[in-house]
């Protein structure tokens, strides 16, 4: 794989290294603005790190219905989770879960909660992509900017503002509808925005109604672990996003945001029907009824002060609550008809303040950014076991006690532009404190920890069309409440799980080198990276008197390294194709291992590449694209008994058409060759048995169609 990637990279970079590449009259294609690289609006070309951006237009072109589909072509990034509980988390270059930070409009999102039992999940599946202006992915440690959990990277989702809908007009109304066959989902959305003087308002409502995402086999009506089709689900979601911004005067602007998302799902868990734990303990009549919702309210204020200390100030305060509840119905001979009710809730209050100051010196100019963040969280579980037959109930066995946590951080960053902006140096530092307090009735200890992280990177623009960059950055992750406070004494079943509130934060050091080049025929970006991780938290089990005693400890170390390449080419410039014809190629190679055992990490993705060709008519009336995603086999796991996952090639076709002004029709045919395949992350932890493998496969040939109309 190394030789294959090296050959591809060398050939493409050499092709872009002709003298014409560095012509001074070409227009830069790396001027796209992102905020995730510096916490301020900045061109990608000045950021010494790999930052990817998926815009709402790209999501629309690919007919994406969720975050997983929105990021499916992004090198080095994968979205995990399927089945009843939906999207679980995002993997960036081999890091997943709470090691990747997710923010929505600057609001920190809690990591998914998965205690391992099939009755309880609190997943991150409550984001409506039709509200998003863009998704930005900062690949690599970014704790100097965003604090804890940015150990492996950061995903920033930015929702639309009124000005994004108004586009310079005083009012806007838009309608959206669509259908996706993979989950038999219908969508209906409406968006409206209005400007009255200095007041701008907007509201976006999206309704979705569908079913489970298909496995490859959709016709298996059997029950039990050998079932090949996905378990049937009825899924419905509603999302409302409202914003209002008022320009008080030339220097001050305030804004209010409110969002409510709810997702309900219910269905028979047919794959579990007939599953037997022991004689007399066989599951039948298995059914799940789920309800997830997310609420947030926020206020923000921007002040263009232009004083000696800062030019601008932005502060915001937000309240957010994520709630998940699951009714798990089943029948066993031992317990009769029962309902295991599982409920979890995260409530947070967040404050963020950021200052910016521009300083002009004789030989350089500086963009100084500094500020502070405070995040207060409350986490609570409520488990109840109901005996439906006799109408009794009792508290269920919660894994983690009710707890509160607080994160406090201060940061500073300086972007230094030198040599007439040919060299851009970015230096930053941050100090964070983390504190956790479990409920006093739990008898568990409080936790306190701290971390200092730093970052130093530089971009050098050799000319207007070619630049290289290098960066060193640090990351950290405070231990989760689950890792510290899972405490369970079950001697009757032969095990004890002991809490450990003395865990230290996980740490990472990252090194990255990259280049960006372009000319009139296209552009190329390439990067290589090496990430070193320490103090990894891992379960350790010992045995005493035939009792397994498990606790979490900071014992593990890991390293991950890889390379990524992305190329975009205008075919009308190199082979005289019709104007508007283009091609693209991306390749992501990653490797790494547990430094204690030498075994490959399960989160290491196989070699992945995407090749695409497309056409956009010069009059923008229509366009089409063909994308081919190729993924190598995953045959190296930490546990050698894990089922190997075959490689695959999937072909997607999309098209759009503007029949009249303000109307867009989009259609897509996905997995056009009807390939049966599995994503590696869906089979992690699966042994060589084939029971249940088929229902974890991806959909066969499927299609989608969307219609948008703007008034």
C-alpha positions as CSV (number, residue, x, y, z in Angstrom):
1,X,0.0,0.0,0.0
2,X,2.9,2.4,0.8
3,X,4.4,1.9,-2.7
4,X,1.0,2.3,-4.3
5,X,0.3,5.6,-2.5
6,X,3.9,6.9,-3.2
7,X,3.5,6.2,-6.9
8,X,0.2,7.9,-7.1
9,X,1.4,10.9,-5.2
10,X,4.7,11.3,-7.1
11,X,3.0,11.1,-10.5
12,X,0.3,13.6,-9.7
13,X,2.7,16.1,-8.0
14,X,5.1,15.9,-10.9
15,X,2.2,16.5,-13.3
16,X,1.5,19.7,-11.4
17,X,5.1,20.8,-11.2
18,X,5.4,22.1,-14.8
19,X,6.6,25.7,-15.1
20,X,3.1,26.8,-16.1
21,X,1.9,25.7,-12.7
22,X,3.6,28.7,-11.2
23,X,2.3,31.3,-13.5
24,X,1.7,34.5,-11.6
25,X,-1.5,35.4,-13.4
26,X,-3.7,32.5,-12.2
27,X,-6.4,33.1,-9.7
28,X,-6.0,31.3,-6.3
29,X,-8.4,28.4,-5.6
30,X,-7.3,28.2,-1.9
31,X,-9.0,31.4,-0.8
32,X,-12.0,29.6,0.7
33,X,-12.7,31.0,4.1
34,X,-12.8,28.7,7.2
35,X,-13.0,29.3,10.9
36,X,-11.8,26.0,12.3
37,X,-8.1,26.5,11.6
38,X,-7.7,29.7,13.7
39,X,-11.1,30.5,15.4
40,X,-11.3,33.4,13.0
41,X,-12.2,33.8,9.3
42,X,-9.1,32.9,7.4
43,X,-8.2,31.6,3.9
44,X,-7.2,27.9,3.8
45,X,-4.0,28.9,2.1
46,X,-2.7,30.6,5.3
47,X,-3.4,27.7,7.6
48,X,-0.5,25.3,8.4
49,X,-2.7,22.2,8.8
50,X,-5.2,20.0,6.9
51,X,-8.6,21.6,7.0
52,X,-11.5,20.3,5.0
53,X,-14.8,22.1,4.3
54,X,-18.0,20.6,3.0
55,X,-20.5,23.3,2.0
56,X,-24.3,23.2,1.9
57,X,-24.1,23.2,-1.9
58,X,-21.9,20.1,-1.9
59,X,-24.2,18.4,0.5
60,X,-27.1,19.2,-1.8
61,X,-25.3,18.0,-4.9
62,X,-24.6,14.6,-3.2
63,X,-28.2,14.4,-1.9
64,X,-26.9,13.9,1.6
65,X,-29.6,13.1,4.2
66,X,-27.3,13.1,7.3
67,X,-23.8,13.9,8.5
68,X,-22.5,10.4,7.5
69,X,-23.4,11.0,3.9
70,X,-22.2,14.6,3.9
71,X,-18.7,13.4,4.8
72,X,-18.5,10.1,2.9
73,X,-16.0,11.4,0.3
74,X,-13.7,13.2,2.8
75,X,-10.2,11.6,3.0
76,X,-9.2,10.4,6.4
77,X,-12.7,10.9,7.9
78,X,-15.5,8.3,8.6
79,X,-18.8,8.4,10.5
80,X,-19.6,5.5,12.7
81,X,-22.9,3.9,13.8
82,X,-25.8,2.2,12.2
83,X,-29.0,0.4,13.1
84,X,-31.5,1.4,15.8
85,X,-29.4,4.1,17.5
86,X,-28.0,5.7,14.3
87,X,-24.9,7.8,14.0
88,X,-22.5,7.3,17.0
89,X,-19.4,9.4,16.4
90,X,-16.8,10.6,13.8
91,X,-13.3,9.1,13.2
92,X,-10.5,11.4,12.1
93,X,-7.2,9.8,11.2
94,X,-7.8,6.9,13.5
95,X,-9.2,8.8,16.5
96,X,-12.9,8.6,17.4
97,X,-15.5,9.1,20.1
98,X,-14.7,11.7,22.7
99,X,-11.2,12.1,21.2
100,X,-12.8,14.1,18.4
101,X,-14.5,17.4,19.4
102,X,-17.8,18.4,17.8
103,X,-19.2,22.0,17.9
104,X,-22.3,23.5,16.5
105,X,-22.1,27.3,16.1
106,X,-19.4,27.2,18.7
107,X,-21.4,25.1,21.1
108,X,-19.6,22.0,22.4
109,X,-21.5,18.8,21.8
110,X,-21.4,15.9,24.3
111,X,-19.8,12.6,23.1
112,X,-22.1,9.6,22.6
113,X,-22.7,7.5,25.6
114,X,-22.5,3.7,25.0
115,X,-22.2,1.5,28.2
116,X,-22.2,-1.6,26.0
117,X,-25.7,-2.8,26.8
118,X,-28.1,-3.1,23.9
119,X,-30.8,-1.3,25.9
120,X,-29.1,2.1,26.2
121,X,-27.3,4.5,23.8
122,X,-27.2,8.3,23.8
123,X,-25.8,8.9,20.3
124,X,-24.9,12.0,18.3
125,X,-27.5,11.5,15.7
126,X,-29.5,14.7,16.2
127,X,-28.1,17.1,13.6
128,X,-30.2,18.3,10.7
129,X,-28.0,19.0,7.7
130,X,-30.5,21.1,5.9
131,X,-29.8,23.8,8.5
132,X,-26.0,23.7,7.9
133,X,-24.0,26.3,5.9
134,X,-20.9,24.1,6.2
135,X,-19.1,21.3,8.0
136,X,-15.4,22.0,8.7
137,X,-13.0,19.2,9.7
138,X,-9.7,20.2,11.3
139,X,-7.6,17.0,11.0
140,X,-5.2,16.6,13.9
141,X,-4.9,17.9,17.5
142,X,-6.5,21.3,18.0
143,X,-6.7,21.6,21.8
144,X,-4.9,25.0,21.7
145,X,-8.0,26.3,20.0
146,X,-10.8,24.2,21.4
147,X,-9.6,22.6,24.6
148,X,-10.4,19.1,25.8
149,X,-11.6,16.3,23.4
150,X,-9.7,17.9,20.5
151,X,-7.1,15.2,20.9
152,X,-7.5,13.9,17.4
153,X,-9.3,16.7,15.6
154,X,-12.3,18.9,15.6
155,X,-15.6,19.0,13.6
156,X,-17.3,22.3,13.4
157,X,-20.9,22.6,12.0
158,X,-22.0,26.0,11.2
159,X,-25.7,26.7,10.7
160,X,-27.1,29.2,8.3
161,X,-27.7,32.8,9.2
162,X,-30.4,35.1,7.8
163,X,-27.9,36.7,5.4
164,X,-27.2,33.3,3.9
165,X,-30.8,33.0,2.9
166,X,-31.4,36.6,2.0
167,X,-28.5,36.9,-0.5
168,X,-28.8,40.7,-0.5
169,X,-32.6,40.6,-0.8
170,X,-35.1,41.9,1.8
171,X,-37.0,38.6,2.0
172,X,-36.7,35.0,1.1
173,X,-39.0,31.9,1.2
174,X,-37.8,28.5,0.1
175,X,-39.3,25.0,-0.1
176,X,-37.5,21.7,-0.1
177,X,-38.7,18.2,-0.6
178,X,-37.1,14.9,-1.3
179,X,-37.1,11.1,-1.2
180,X,-34.3,8.6,-0.5
181,X,-34.9,4.9,-1.2
182,X,-32.2,3.6,1.0
183,X,-34.3,4.2,4.1
184,X,-37.6,5.0,2.3
185,X,-37.3,8.6,3.6
186,X,-39.5,11.5,2.7
187,X,-38.4,15.0,3.5
188,X,-40.3,18.3,3.5
189,X,-38.6,21.6,4.5
190,X,-39.4,25.3,4.5
191,X,-37.1,28.2,5.1
192,X,-38.0,31.9,5.4
193,X,-35.9,35.1,6.1
194,X,-36.8,38.7,6.4
195,X,-34.9,42.0,6.8
196,X,-36.7,45.0,8.3
197,X,-34.3,47.9,8.8
198,X,-31.5,46.7,11.0
199,X,-33.3,43.5,12.0
200,X,-32.7,40.2,10.2
201,X,-34.7,37.1,11.1
202,X,-35.0,33.6,9.8
203,X,-36.6,30.2,10.5
204,X,-35.9,26.8,9.0
205,X,-38.2,23.8,9.6
206,X,-37.4,20.3,8.3
207,X,-39.5,17.2,8.6
208,X,-38.3,13.7,7.8
209,X,-40.3,10.4,7.8
210,X,-38.6,7.1,6.9
211,X,-37.5,3.7,8.0
212,X,-34.4,1.7,8.8
213,X,-31.5,2.0,6.4
214,X,-31.5,-1.0,4.2
215,X,-28.9,-3.8,4.4
216,X,-28.0,-5.4,1.1
217,X,-30.6,-8.1,1.6
218,X,-34.1,-6.5,2.0
219,X,-36.3,-9.6,1.8
220,X,-35.4,-11.7,4.8
221,X,-38.4,-11.8,7.1
222,X,-36.9,-14.3,9.5
223,X,-36.2,-13.8,13.2
224,X,-33.1,-14.4,15.2
225,X,-29.4,-13.8,15.0
226,X,-29.0,-15.1,11.5
227,X,-31.5,-12.6,10.1
228,X,-30.0,-10.9,7.0
229,X,-32.2,-7.8,6.7
230,X,-31.9,-4.8,8.9
231,X,-34.4,-4.7,11.8
232,X,-37.5,-2.8,10.8
233,X,-37.9,0.7,12.2
234,X,-40.3,3.6,11.8
235,X,-38.3,6.9,12.1
236,X,-39.6,10.5,12.2
237,X,-37.8,13.7,12.9
238,X,-38.6,17.4,13.3
239,X,-36.1,20.3,13.4
240,X,-36.8,24.0,13.9
241,X,-33.9,26.5,13.8
242,X,-34.8,30.2,14.4
243,X,-32.4,33.2,14.5
244,X,-32.7,37.0,14.9
245,X,-29.9,39.5,14.6
246,X,-30.1,43.2,15.3
247,X,-27.6,45.8,14.3
248,X,-27.8,48.2,17.2
249,X,-25.3,50.7,15.6
250,X,-22.2,50.6,13.4
251,X,-20.2,48.9,16.1
252,X,-22.6,46.5,17.9
253,X,-24.7,43.6,16.7
254,X,-26.6,41.1,18.9
255,X,-28.1,37.8,18.0
256,X,-30.5,35.2,19.3
257,X,-30.6,31.5,18.3
258,X,-33.1,28.8,19.2
259,X,-33.1,25.2,17.9
260,X,-35.2,22.2,18.7
261,X,-34.6,18.7,17.2
262,X,-36.5,15.6,18.0
263,X,-36.2,12.1,16.5
264,X,-38.5,9.1,17.3
265,X,-37.9,5.6,16.3
266,X,-39.8,2.4,17.0
267,X,-39.8,-1.2,15.7
268,X,-39.4,-4.9,16.4
269,X,-35.9,-6.0,17.1
270,X,-36.3,-9.2,15.1
271,X,-32.7,-10.1,15.1
272,X,-32.8,-10.6,18.9
273,X,-36.0,-12.6,18.9
274,X,-35.2,-16.1,20.0
275,X,-31.8,-15.2,21.3
276,X,-31.0,-17.4,24.4
277,X,-28.6,-16.4,27.2
278,X,-29.3,-19.6,29.2
279,X,-32.1,-22.1,29.6
280,X,-35.2,-20.2,30.6
281,X,-33.8,-16.9,29.4
282,X,-34.7,-16.7,25.8
283,X,-35.8,-13.3,24.3
284,X,-39.1,-13.1,22.4
285,X,-41.4,-10.1,21.5
286,X,-38.4,-7.8,21.4
287,X,-39.3,-4.2,20.6
288,X,-37.7,-0.8,21.0
289,X,-39.4,2.6,21.3
290,X,-36.9,5.5,21.2
291,X,-37.1,9.3,21.6
292,X,-34.1,11.6,21.2
293,X,-34.1,15.4,21.3
294,X,-31.8,18.4,21.5
295,X,-32.7,21.9,22.6
296,X,-30.4,24.9,22.6
297,X,-30.8,28.7,23.1
298,X,-28.1,31.2,22.7
299,X,-27.3,34.9,22.8
300,X,-24.3,36.5,21.1
301,X,-22.8,40.0,20.9
302,X,-20.2,41.4,18.5
303,X,-18.5,44.7,19.2
304,X,-16.2,46.5,16.8
305,X,-14.4,48.5,19.5
306,X,-11.1,49.5,17.7
307,X,-9.4,50.4,21.0
308,X,-5.9,49.9,22.2
309,X,-6.6,46.4,23.6
310,X,-8.8,44.9,21.0
311,X,-10.3,45.7,17.6
312,X,-13.3,43.4,18.0
313,X,-14.9,41.4,20.7
314,X,-17.4,38.5,20.4
315,X,-19.0,36.8,23.3
316,X,-21.8,34.2,23.5
317,X,-23.7,32.3,26.1
318,X,-25.6,29.1,25.3
319,X,-27.8,26.6,27.1
320,X,-28.2,23.1,25.6
321,X,-29.9,19.9,26.6
322,X,-29.6,16.5,24.9
323,X,-32.1,13.9,26.1
324,X,-32.4,10.3,25.1
325,X,-34.9,7.7,26.3
326,X,-35.5,4.1,25.3
327,X,-38.3,1.7,26.1
328,X,-37.0,-1.9,25.6
329,X,-39.8,-4.4,25.6
330,X,-39.3,-8.2,25.6
331,X,-40.5,-11.5,27.1
332,X,-38.4,-14.2,28.8
333,X,-39.6,-17.2,30.8
334,X,-37.6,-15.9,33.8
335,X,-39.0,-12.4,33.9
336,X,-42.2,-12.6,31.8
337,X,-43.1,-9.4,29.9
338,X,-40.9,-6.5,30.9
339,X,-39.8,-3.0,29.8
340,X,-36.3,-1.9,30.6
341,X,-36.7,1.9,30.5
342,X,-33.4,3.7,29.9
343,X,-33.0,7.5,30.0
344,X,-30.0,9.8,29.8
345,X,-29.5,13.5,29.7
346,X,-26.7,16.0,29.2
347,X,-27.4,19.6,30.1
348,X,-24.8,22.3,29.5
349,X,-24.3,26.0,30.1
350,X,-21.5,27.5,28.0
351,X,-19.8,30.9,27.9
352,X,-17.2,31.9,25.2
353,X,-15.4,35.2,24.8
354,X,-13.0,36.0,22.0
355,X,-10.9,39.2,21.3
356,X,-9.1,40.1,18.1
357,X,-6.4,42.7,17.6
358,X,-4.4,43.6,14.4
359,X,-0.9,45.0,15.0
360,X,1.2,46.5,12.2
361,X,4.9,46.5,12.6
362,X,7.7,47.6,10.3
363,X,8.6,44.1,9.1
364,X,5.4,42.2,9.9
365,X,1.8,42.3,10.8
366,X,0.0,40.3,13.5
367,X,-3.5,39.0,13.9
368,X,-3.8,38.4,17.6
369,X,-6.7,36.3,19.0
370,X,-7.2,35.6,22.6
371,X,-10.1,34.6,24.9
372,X,-11.6,32.2,27.4
373,X,-14.3,29.5,27.6
374,X,-16.3,28.0,30.4
375,X,-18.5,24.9,30.0
376,X,-20.7,23.5,32.8
377,X,-22.2,20.1,32.2
378,X,-24.7,17.9,34.1
379,X,-25.0,14.2,33.3
380,X,-27.8,12.1,34.6
381,X,-29.1,8.6,34.0
382,X,-32.5,7.2,35.0
383,X,-33.1,3.5,34.6
384,X,-36.3,1.7,35.6
385,X,-37.2,-2.0,35.1
386,X,-40.9,-2.6,34.7
387,X,-42.7,-5.9,35.1
388,X,-45.6,-5.5,32.7
389,X,-47.4,-8.6,33.8
390,X,-47.9,-7.6,37.5
391,X,-47.5,-3.8,37.1
392,X,-44.4,-3.5,39.4
393,X,-41.2,-1.6,38.9
394,X,-37.8,-1.1,40.4
395,X,-34.7,1.1,39.8
396,X,-32.5,-0.3,37.0
397,X,-28.7,-0.7,37.4
398,X,-27.3,2.6,36.2
399,X,-23.6,2.5,35.3
400,X,-22.6,6.0,36.2
401,X,-24.0,8.3,39.1
402,X,-25.4,11.7,38.5
403,X,-22.4,14.1,38.1
404,X,-21.4,17.6,37.2
405,X,-18.3,18.8,35.4
406,X,-16.7,22.1,34.5
407,X,-14.1,23.0,31.9
408,X,-12.3,26.3,32.0
409,X,-9.8,27.5,29.5
410,X,-7.8,30.5,28.3
411,X,-6.0,30.8,25.0
412,X,-3.9,33.1,22.9
413,X,-2.9,32.9,19.2
414,X,-0.8,35.0,17.0
415,X,-0.8,34.9,13.2
416,X,2.4,36.6,12.0
417,X,2.5,37.7,8.3
418,X,6.1,38.5,7.2
419,X,8.1,39.0,4.0
420,X,5.1,40.8,2.2
421,X,2.8,38.0,3.4
422,X,4.9,35.3,1.8
423,X,5.5,33.7,5.2
424,X,2.7,33.2,7.7
425,X,3.6,31.8,11.2
426,X,0.9,30.7,13.6
427,X,1.7,30.3,17.2
428,X,-0.8,29.5,20.0
429,X,-1.0,28.3,23.6
430,X,-3.8,27.3,25.9
431,X,-4.3,26.4,29.5
432,X,-7.3,24.3,30.6
433,X,-8.7,23.0,33.9
434,X,-11.2,20.2,34.3
435,X,-13.2,19.4,37.3
436,X,-15.8,16.6,37.9
437,X,-18.1,16.1,40.9
438,X,-20.2,12.9,41.2
439,X,-23.4,13.0,43.3
440,X,-22.5,13.0,47.0
441,X,-24.6,9.9,47.6
442,X,-22.4,7.9,45.3
443,X,-19.5,7.9,47.7
444,X,-17.0,8.5,44.8
445,X,-14.3,11.1,44.8
446,X,-14.1,14.4,42.9
447,X,-11.6,14.7,40.0
448,X,-9.4,17.7,39.1
449,X,-6.9,17.9,36.2
450,X,-5.2,20.4,34.0
451,X,-3.4,20.7,30.7
452,X,-1.2,23.1,28.8
453,X,-1.1,22.8,25.1
454,X,0.9,24.6,22.4
455,X,1.0,24.9,18.7
456,X,3.5,26.2,16.2
457,X,3.1,26.2,12.4
458,X,4.2,28.1,9.3
459,X,3.1,28.5,5.7
460,X,5.5,29.7,3.1
461,X,4.1,31.0,-0.2
462,X,6.9,30.4,-2.8
463,X,4.7,32.4,-5.2
464,X,1.0,33.0,-5.8
465,X,0.5,29.4,-6.8
466,X,2.7,27.2,-4.7
467,X,3.0,26.9,-0.9
468,X,4.3,24.5,1.7
469,X,3.5,24.2,5.4
470,X,4.6,22.6,8.6
471,X,3.0,22.3,12.0
472,X,3.6,20.9,15.4
473,X,0.5,20.8,17.7
474,X,-0.6,19.3,21.0
475,X,-3.9,17.9,22.1
476,X,-5.5,16.5,25.2
477,X,-8.6,14.8,26.4
478,X,-9.9,14.9,30.0
479,X,-11.3,11.5,31.2
480,X,-15.0,11.1,30.7
481,X,-17.4,10.6,33.6
482,X,-18.0,7.1,32.3
483,X,-14.3,6.2,32.4
484,X,-13.8,7.6,36.0
485,X,-17.1,6.7,37.7
486,X,-18.3,3.4,36.3
487,X,-18.6,1.5,39.5
488,X,-20.4,-1.8,39.8
489,X,-20.1,-4.7,42.3
490,X,-21.6,-7.9,40.9
491,X,-19.8,-10.7,42.7
492,X,-22.8,-13.0,42.0
493,X,-21.9,-12.9,38.3
494,X,-18.2,-13.1,39.0
495,X,-17.0,-9.5,38.3
496,X,-16.4,-6.1,39.9
497,X,-15.9,-2.8,38.0
498,X,-14.0,-0.3,40.1
499,X,-14.1,3.5,39.6
500,X,-10.9,5.5,39.1
501,X,-11.3,9.2,39.6
502,X,-7.5,9.7,39.5
503,X,-7.2,9.2,35.8
504,X,-4.9,11.7,34.0
505,X,-5.8,13.4,30.7
506,X,-4.8,11.7,27.5
507,X,-2.2,13.6,25.5
508,X,-1.1,13.9,21.8
509,X,1.8,15.4,19.8
510,X,1.2,15.9,16.1
511,X,3.6,16.7,13.3
512,X,2.4,17.5,9.8
513,X,4.0,18.6,6.5
514,X,2.0,19.6,3.4
515,X,1.9,21.5,0.1
516,X,-0.7,23.3,-1.9
517,X,-0.3,24.0,-5.6
518,X,-2.4,25.2,-8.5
519,X,-2.5,26.6,-11.9
520,X,-5.1,27.1,-14.6
521,X,-5.6,23.4,-15.1
522,X,-6.4,22.6,-11.4
523,X,-5.0,22.2,-8.0
524,X,-3.3,19.7,-5.7
525,X,-2.9,19.3,-1.9
526,X,-0.8,16.8,-0.2
527,X,0.1,16.1,3.4
528,X,2.0,13.6,5.6
529,X,1.5,13.4,9.4
530,X,2.7,11.6,12.5
531,X,0.7,11.6,15.7
532,X,2.0,10.3,19.0
533,X,-0.5,9.6,21.8
534,X,0.2,8.9,25.5
535,X,-1.7,8.3,28.7
536,X,-4.4,6.4,26.8
537,X,-7.1,5.2,29.1
538,X,-7.7,1.5,28.9
539,X,-9.5,-1.2,30.9
540,X,-7.3,-3.4,33.0
541,X,-8.7,-6.7,34.4
542,X,-7.1,-8.8,37.2
543,X,-8.5,-11.9,38.9
544,X,-8.7,-12.4,42.6
545,X,-10.4,-15.4,44.2
546,X,-12.1,-16.1,40.8
547,X,-13.5,-12.6,40.7
548,X,-12.6,-10.4,37.7
549,X,-11.8,-6.9,38.8
550,X,-11.8,-4.3,36.0
551,X,-10.7,-0.6,36.3
552,X,-9.6,2.1,33.8
553,X,-5.9,3.1,33.9
554,X,-3.6,5.4,31.9
555,X,-1.3,2.7,30.5
556,X,-1.6,2.8,26.8
557,X,0.4,4.5,24.1
558,X,-0.2,4.7,20.4
559,X,1.2,6.2,17.2
560,X,-0.7,6.9,14.0
561,X,0.9,8.1,10.7
562,X,-0.3,8.6,7.2
563,X,-0.6,10.6,4.0
564,X,-3.4,12.3,2.1
565,X,-3.6,13.6,-1.4
566,X,-6.3,15.5,-3.2
567,X,-6.2,16.6,-6.9
568,X,-8.8,18.6,-8.9
569,X,-8.3,19.1,-12.7
570,X,-10.2,21.1,-15.3
571,X,-10.4,18.6,-18.2
572,X,-11.4,21.4,-20.7
573,X,-7.9,22.8,-20.1
574,X,-5.9,19.7,-20.7
575,X,-7.8,17.4,-23.2
576,X,-10.1,19.9,-24.9
577,X,-13.2,18.5,-23.2
578,X,-16.4,20.6,-23.1
579,X,-16.0,23.7,-20.9
580,X,-17.1,22.9,-17.3
581,X,-15.7,19.3,-17.3
582,X,-13.6,18.3,-14.4
583,X,-12.0,15.4,-12.6
584,X,-10.9,14.8,-9.0
585,X,-8.9,12.3,-7.1
586,X,-8.3,11.8,-3.4
587,X,-6.3,9.2,-1.6
588,X,-5.9,8.6,2.1
589,X,-3.4,6.2,3.6
590,X,-3.2,5.6,7.4
591,X,-1.3,3.2,9.6
592,X,-0.5,3.0,13.3
593,X,-0.4,0.7,16.3
594,X,-0.7,0.3,20.0
595,X,2.9,1.0,21.2
596,X,2.5,-1.4,24.1
597,X,1.5,-4.5,22.0
598,X,2.5,-3.5,18.5
599,X,-0.9,-4.4,17.2
600,X,-2.7,-2.3,14.6
601,X,-5.5,-0.2,16.0
602,X,-9.0,-1.1,15.1
603,X,-9.8,2.5,14.2
604,X,-7.2,2.5,11.4
605,X,-9.1,2.8,8.1
606,X,-7.9,0.8,5.1
607,X,-6.4,2.6,2.1
608,X,-9.2,4.7,0.6
609,X,-9.5,6.6,-2.7
610,X,-12.2,8.5,-4.5
611,X,-12.1,9.2,-8.3
612,X,-14.7,11.4,-9.9
613,X,-15.5,13.2,-13.1
614,X,-18.2,15.8,-13.6
615,X,-19.7,18.5,-15.8
616,X,-21.3,21.8,-14.9
617,X,-22.8,23.6,-17.9
618,X,-21.3,27.2,-18.4
619,X,-24.8,28.6,-18.1
620,X,-25.3,26.6,-14.8
621,X,-28.5,25.1,-16.2
622,X,-27.5,21.5,-15.4
623,X,-24.7,19.3,-14.4
624,X,-23.7,15.7,-13.6
625,X,-21.1,13.8,-11.7
626,X,-19.8,10.3,-11.3
627,X,-17.9,9.3,-8.2
628,X,-16.1,6.0,-7.6
629,X,-15.0,5.2,-4.0
630,X,-12.5,2.4,-3.6
631,X,-11.6,0.9,-0.2
632,X,-9.0,-1.8,0.4
633,X,-9.6,-4.7,2.7
634,X,-9.4,-4.4,6.5
635,X,-7.5,-7.5,7.5
636,X,-5.4,-6.3,10.4
637,X,-7.1,-6.1,13.8
638,X,-6.0,-5.9,17.4
639,X,-7.9,-9.1,18.0
640,X,-6.9,-11.6,15.4
641,X,-10.2,-13.4,15.7
642,X,-12.0,-10.3,14.4
643,X,-13.7,-10.9,11.1
644,X,-11.8,-9.5,8.1
645,X,-13.6,-7.0,5.9
646,X,-13.3,-7.3,2.1
647,X,-12.4,-4.3,0.0
648,X,-15.0,-2.8,-2.3
649,X,-15.7,-0.3,-5.1
650,X,-18.9,1.8,-5.1
651,X,-20.1,3.9,-8.0
652,X,-22.4,6.9,-7.4
653,X,-24.1,9.0,-10.1
654,X,-25.7,12.4,-9.4
655,X,-27.2,15.1,-11.6
656,X,-29.0,18.5,-11.2
657,X,-31.2,20.6,-13.5
658,X,-32.7,24.1,-13.3
659,X,-35.9,23.9,-15.3
660,X,-36.9,27.4,-14.4
661,X,-35.4,30.2,-12.4
662,X,-35.2,29.5,-8.7
663,X,-36.0,25.8,-9.1
664,X,-33.5,23.0,-8.8
665,X,-34.1,19.3,-9.3
666,X,-31.5,16.8,-8.1
667,X,-31.3,13.1,-8.6
668,X,-28.8,10.4,-7.6
669,X,-28.2,6.7,-8.2
670,X,-26.0,5.3,-5.5
671,X,-24.1,2.0,-5.4
672,X,-25.1,1.9,-9.1
673,X,-23.4,-1.5,-9.7
674,X,-25.3,-3.0,-6.8
675,X,-22.2,-4.0,-4.9
676,X,-22.6,-5.9,-1.6
677,X,-20.1,-4.5,0.9
678,X,-19.4,-3.6,4.5
679,X,-17.8,-0.6,6.1
680,X,-14.9,-1.7,8.3
681,X,-16.1,0.3,11.4
682,X,-19.4,-1.6,11.4
683,X,-17.6,-5.0,11.9
684,X,-15.1,-3.9,14.6
685,X,-15.4,-6.3,17.5
686,X,-17.0,-9.0,15.4
687,X,-15.6,-12.5,15.6
688,X,-15.3,-15.0,12.7
689,X,-18.9,-16.2,13.0
690,X,-21.2,-14.9,10.2
691,X,-24.3,-14.5,12.5
692,X,-25.7,-11.0,12.0
693,X,-23.1,-10.0,9.5
694,X,-25.5,-9.6,6.6
695,X,-27.7,-7.1,8.3
696,X,-24.7,-4.8,8.9
697,X,-24.0,-4.6,5.2
698,X,-24.6,-1.3,3.3
699,X,-27.6,-0.7,1.0
700,X,-27.6,-2.1,-2.5
701,X,-28.5,0.0,-5.5
702,X,-30.6,2.9,-4.3
703,X,-31.7,6.3,-5.5
704,X,-32.7,9.8,-4.3
705,X,-34.4,12.8,-5.6
706,X,-34.7,16.4,-4.3
707,X,-36.7,19.4,-5.3
708,X,-35.8,23.0,-4.1
709,X,-37.8,26.1,-5.0
710,X,-37.0,29.6,-3.8
711,X,-39.6,32.4,-4.0
